[in-house]
Amino acid sequence: MKQFLDNPNVQYWGRFIGKTIFYFGILLMLIYLYHYKNIDGGSFIYNEF
């Protein structure tokens, strides 16, 4: 297993997949936060004030 993980090709693709998942999570978070941009955008706690 150690030899498999030390392979540069495996390290490259592991890093690529890890970064892809990380940036996809950031993108989903930004889309979720953009939903609250307008006042009708959701049941945000401060809409009543």
N, CA, C and O atoms as a GROMACS GRO file, in nm:
protein
  196
    1MET      N    1   0.084  -0.119   0.000
    1MET     CA    2   0.000   0.000   0.000
    1MET      C    3   0.088   0.125   0.000
    1MET      O    4   0.057   0.223  -0.068
    2LYS      N    5   0.196   0.121   0.076
    2LYS     CA    6   0.286   0.238   0.083
    2LYS      C    7   0.347   0.267  -0.054
    2LYS      O    8   0.361   0.384  -0.092
    3GLN      N    9   0.384   0.162  -0.128
    3GLN     CA   10   0.440   0.182  -0.260
    3GLN      C   11   0.336   0.242  -0.354
    3GLN      O   12   0.369   0.324  -0.440
    4PHE      N   13   0.213   0.201  -0.338
    4PHE     CA   14   0.106   0.254  -0.423
    4PHE      C   15   0.087   0.403  -0.397
    4PHE      O   16   0.072   0.481  -0.492
    5LEU      N   17   0.087   0.445  -0.271
    5LEU     CA   18   0.064   0.586  -0.238
    5LEU      C   19   0.185   0.672  -0.268
    5LEU      O   20   0.170   0.793  -0.285
    6ASP      N   21   0.305   0.614  -0.275
    6ASP     CA   22   0.425   0.690  -0.308
    6ASP      C   23   0.439   0.713  -0.459
    6ASP      O   24   0.527   0.788  -0.502
    7ASN      N   25   0.355   0.650  -0.537
    7ASN     CA   26   0.359   0.667  -0.682
    7ASN      C   27   0.323   0.812  -0.717
    7ASN      O   28   0.219   0.860  -0.672
    8PRO      N   29   0.407   0.885  -0.794
    8PRO     CA   30   0.377   1.025  -0.827
    8PRO      C   31   0.247   1.041  -0.903
    8PRO      O   32   0.178   1.142  -0.888
    9ASN      N   33   0.212   0.943  -0.984
    9ASN     CA   34   0.087   0.952  -1.059
    9ASN      C   35  -0.033   0.948  -0.965
    9ASN      O   36  -0.130   1.021  -0.986
   10VAL      N   37  -0.028   0.864  -0.864
   10VAL     CA   38  -0.137   0.854  -0.766
   10VAL      C   39  -0.144   0.982  -0.683
   10VAL      O   40  -0.253   1.030  -0.652
   11GLN      N   41  -0.030   1.037  -0.647
   11GLN     CA   42  -0.028   1.162  -0.570
   11GLN      C   43  -0.088   1.276  -0.652
   11GLN      O   44  -0.162   1.359  -0.598
   12TYR      N   45  -0.055   1.281  -0.781
   12TYR     CA   46  -0.110   1.388  -0.867
   12TYR      C   47  -0.261   1.379  -0.874
   12TYR      O   48  -0.330   1.479  -0.854
   13TRP      N   49  -0.314   1.259  -0.903
   13TRP     CA   50  -0.459   1.245  -0.917
   13TRP      C   51  -0.530   1.260  -0.783
   13TRP      O   52  -0.643   1.310  -0.779
   14GLY      N   53  -0.468   1.219  -0.674
   14GLY     CA   54  -0.528   1.238  -0.542
   14GLY      C   55  -0.540   1.386  -0.508
   14GLY      O   56  -0.642   1.431  -0.455
   15ARG      N   57  -0.434   1.461  -0.538
   15ARG     CA   58  -0.436   1.605  -0.514
   15ARG      C   59  -0.540   1.673  -0.604
   15ARG      O   60  -0.611   1.762  -0.560
   16PHE      N   61  -0.548   1.630  -0.730
   16PHE     CA   62  -0.644   1.687  -0.824
   16PHE      C   63  -0.788   1.662  -0.778
   16PHE      O   64  -0.870   1.754  -0.780
   17ILE      N   65  -0.818   1.541  -0.738
   17ILE     CA   66  -0.954   1.508  -0.693
   17ILE      C   67  -0.985   1.580  -0.562
   17ILE      O   68  -1.098   1.626  -0.542
   18GLY      N   69  -0.887   1.589  -0.472
   18GLY     CA   70  -0.908   1.661  -0.347
   18GLY      C   71  -0.938   1.808  -0.368
   18GLY      O   72  -1.030   1.863  -0.307
   19LYS      N   73  -0.861   1.873  -0.456
   19LYS     CA   74  -0.886   2.014  -0.485
   19LYS      C   75  -1.020   2.034  -0.554
   19LYS      O   76  -1.090   2.132  -0.528
   20THR      N   77  -1.057   1.941  -0.643
   20THR     CA   78  -1.185   1.951  -0.712
   20THR      C   79  -1.301   1.945  -0.613
   20THR      O   80  -1.395   2.024  -0.623
   21ILE      N   81  -1.295   1.853  -0.519
   21ILE     CA   82  -1.401   1.842  -0.418
   21ILE      C   83  -1.403   1.966  -0.329
   21ILE      O   84  -1.510   2.016  -0.295
   22PHE      N   85  -1.286   2.016  -0.293
   22PHE     CA   86  -1.277   2.136  -0.208
   22PHE      C   87  -1.340   2.257  -0.278
   22PHE      O   88  -1.421   2.327  -0.217
   23TYR      N   89  -1.303   2.281  -0.404
   23TYR     CA   90  -1.357   2.397  -0.475
   23TYR      C   91  -1.504   2.380  -0.510
   23TYR      O   92  -1.577   2.478  -0.518
   24PHE      N   93  -1.549   2.258  -0.531
   24PHE     CA   94  -1.690   2.234  -0.554
   24PHE      C   95  -1.771   2.266  -0.429
   24PHE      O   96  -1.881   2.320  -0.437
   25GLY      N   97  -1.716   2.233  -0.312
   25GLY     CA   98  -1.781   2.268  -0.186
   25GLY      C   99  -1.791   2.419  -0.168
   25GLY      O  100  -1.894   2.469  -0.123
   26ILE      N  101  -1.684   2.491  -0.202
   26ILE     CA  102  -1.687   2.637  -0.193
   26ILE      C  103  -1.792   2.693  -0.288
   26ILE      O  104  -1.866   2.785  -0.252
   27LEU      N  105  -1.800   2.639  -0.409
   27LEU     CA  106  -1.899   2.685  -0.506
   27LEU      C  107  -2.041   2.662  -0.454
   27LEU      O  108  -2.126   2.750  -0.468
   28LEU      N  109  -2.067   2.546  -0.396
   28LEU     CA  110  -2.200   2.519  -0.340
   28LEU      C  111  -2.232   2.615  -0.226
   28LEU      O  112  -2.346   2.661  -0.214
   29MET      N  113  -2.133   2.644  -0.142
   29MET     CA  114  -2.155   2.738  -0.032
   29MET      C  115  -2.188   2.878  -0.085
   29MET      O  116  -2.276   2.945  -0.031
   30LEU      N  117  -2.118   2.922  -0.188
   30LEU     CA  118  -2.146   3.054  -0.244
   30LEU      C  119  -2.283   3.060  -0.309
   30LEU      O  120  -2.352   3.162  -0.298
   31ILE      N  121  -2.324   2.954  -0.375
   31ILE     CA  122  -2.459   2.950  -0.433
   31ILE      C  123  -2.564   2.954  -0.322
   31ILE      O  124  -2.666   3.021  -0.336
   32TYR      N  125  -2.539   2.883  -0.214
   32TYR     CA  126  -2.631   2.881  -0.101
   32TYR      C  127  -2.642   3.021  -0.038
   32TYR      O  128  -2.752   3.066  -0.006
   33LEU      N  129  -2.529   3.088  -0.021
   33LEU     CA  130  -2.532   3.222   0.038
   33LEU      C  131  -2.594   3.324  -0.057
   33LEU      O  132  -2.656   3.420  -0.011
   34TYR      N  133  -2.579   3.305  -0.187
   34TYR     CA  134  -2.639   3.397  -0.285
   34TYR      C  135  -2.791   3.389  -0.279
   34TYR      O  136  -2.860   3.483  -0.317
   35HIS      N  137  -2.843   3.278  -0.231
   35HIS     CA  138  -2.987   3.260  -0.220
   35HIS      C  139  -3.048   3.365  -0.125
   35HIS      O  140  -3.164   3.403  -0.141
   36TYR      N  141  -2.970   3.412  -0.028
   36TYR     CA  142  -3.020   3.510   0.068
   36TYR      C  143  -2.996   3.654   0.024
   36TYR      O  144  -3.007   3.745   0.105
   37LYS      N  145  -2.962   3.676  -0.103
   37LYS     CA  146  -2.930   3.811  -0.150
   37LYS      C  147  -3.051   3.903  -0.144
   37LYS      O  148  -3.041   4.016  -0.096
   38ASN      N  149  -3.165   3.857  -0.191
   38ASN     CA  150  -3.284   3.941  -0.186
   38ASN      C  151  -3.366   3.908  -0.062
   38ASN      O  152  -3.347   3.804   0.000
   39ILE      N  153  -3.457   3.996  -0.027
   39ILE     CA  154  -3.532   3.980   0.098
   39ILE      C  155  -3.632   3.864   0.090
   39ILE      O  156  -3.672   3.810   0.193
   40ASP      N  157  -3.673   3.825  -0.031
   40ASP     CA  158  -3.765   3.714  -0.046
   40ASP      C  159  -3.691   3.581  -0.064
   40ASP      O  160  -3.753   3.480  -0.095
   41GLY      N  161  -3.562   3.581  -0.046
   41GLY     CA  162  -3.479   3.467  -0.079
   41GLY      C  163  -3.480   3.353   0.018
   41GLY      O  164  -3.412   3.254  -0.008
   42GLY      N  165  -3.551   3.359   0.124
   42GLY     CA  166  -3.551   3.246   0.215
   42GLY      C  167  -3.599   3.288   0.352
   42GLY      O  168  -3.635   3.404   0.374
   43SER      N  169  -3.598   3.196   0.443
   43SER     CA  170  -3.644   3.226   0.578
   43SER      C  171  -3.523   3.260   0.666
   43SER      O  172  -3.495   3.191   0.764
   44PHE      N  173  -3.455   3.364   0.631
   44PHE     CA  174  -3.339   3.406   0.708
   44PHE      C  175  -3.387   3.471   0.836
   44PHE      O  176  -3.491   3.536   0.835
   45ILE      N  177  -3.317   3.454   0.945
   45ILE     CA  178  -3.365   3.494   1.077
   45ILE      C  179  -3.386   3.645   1.090
   45ILE      O  180  -3.470   3.688   1.168
   46TYR      N  181  -3.310   3.727   1.015
   46TYR     CA  182  -3.320   3.872   1.030
   46TYR      C  183  -3.415   3.937   0.931
   46TYR      O  184  -3.417   4.060   0.922
   47ASN      N  185  -3.494   3.860   0.854
   47ASN     CA  186  -3.587   3.919   0.762
   47ASN      C  187  -3.701   3.992   0.833
   47ASN      O  188  -3.764   4.078   0.772
   48GLU      N  189  -3.727   3.961   0.957
   48GLU     CA  190  -3.840   4.019   1.028
   48GLU      C  191  -3.809   4.156   1.087
   48GLU      O  192  -3.902   4.226   1.128
   49PHE      N  193  -3.684   4.196   1.094
   49PHE     CA  194  -3.650   4.322   1.158
   49PHE      C  195  -3.643   4.436   1.061
   49PHE      O  196  -3.615   4.549   1.101
   0.00000   0.00000   0.00000
